[in-house]
Amino acid sequence: MAVEGEIWSQFYDSFKYFLFYDVNEQRVNKVFKVCKKYLSHYQRSVFKGQITPSSLLRLTNELKKLLKKMKIRYV
């Protein structure tokens, strides 16, 4: 039988995510490479998979840096 803290820990170990992006063709490969490091390619500009909170933070920071460098606005 799992203790309440263990269940909580297992629940927050990783989350399932879908990531969608839309950038012009010249920039697709750079964004694709960053996303591919953390999630599985699903179709065209869509990625999916489980990701830990710390990996999600790294992915977000990497994408923000890249988009800022390319002067792209993001939501």
For each residue, the residues with C-beta under 8 A, 3 or more apart:
1:
2: 6 7 10
3: 6 7
4: 7 8
5: 8 9
6: 2 3 9 10
7: 2 3 4 10 11
8: 4 5 11 12
9: 5 6 12 13
10: 2 6 7 13
11: 7 8
12: 8 9 15 53
13: 9 10 52
14: 50 51 52
15: 12 50 51 52 53 56
16: 48 49 50
17: 39 48 49 50 51 56
18: 42 46 47 48
19: 35 39 46 47 48
20: 45 46
21: 31 35 45
22: 45
23: 27 28 31 45 70 72
24: 27 28
25: 28
26:
27: 23 24 30 31 70 72
28: 23 24 25 31 32 45
29: 32 33
30: 27 33 34 66 70
31: 21 23 27 28 34 35 63 66 67
32: 28 29 35 36 41 45
33: 29 30 36 37
34: 30 31 37 38 59 62 63 66
35: 19 21 31 32 38 39 41 47 59 63
36: 32 33 39 41 47
37: 33 34 59 62
38: 34 35 47 49 51 55 56 58 59
39: 17 19 35 36 47 48 49 51 59
40: 47 48 49
41: 32 35 36 46 47
42: 18 46 47 48
43: 46
44:
45: 20 21 22 23 28 32
46: 18 19 20 41 42 43
47: 18 19 35 36 38 39 40 41 42
48: 16 17 18 19 39 40 42
49: 16 17 38 39 40
50: 14 15 16 17
51: 14 15 17 38 39 55 56 59
52: 13 14 15 55 56
53: 12 15 56 57
54: 57 58
55: 38 51 52 58 59
56: 15 17 38 51 52 53 59 60
57: 53 54 60 61
58: 38 54 55 61 62
59: 34 35 37 38 39 51 55 56 62 63
60: 56 57 63 64
61: 57 58 64 65
62: 34 37 58 59 65 66
63: 31 34 35 59 60 66 67 74
64: 60 61 67 68 74
65: 61 62 68 69
66: 30 31 34 62 63 69 70
67: 31 63 64 70 72 73 74
68: 64 65 71 72
69: 65 66
70: 23 27 30 66 67
71: 68
72: 23 27 67 68
73: 67
74: 63 64 67
75:
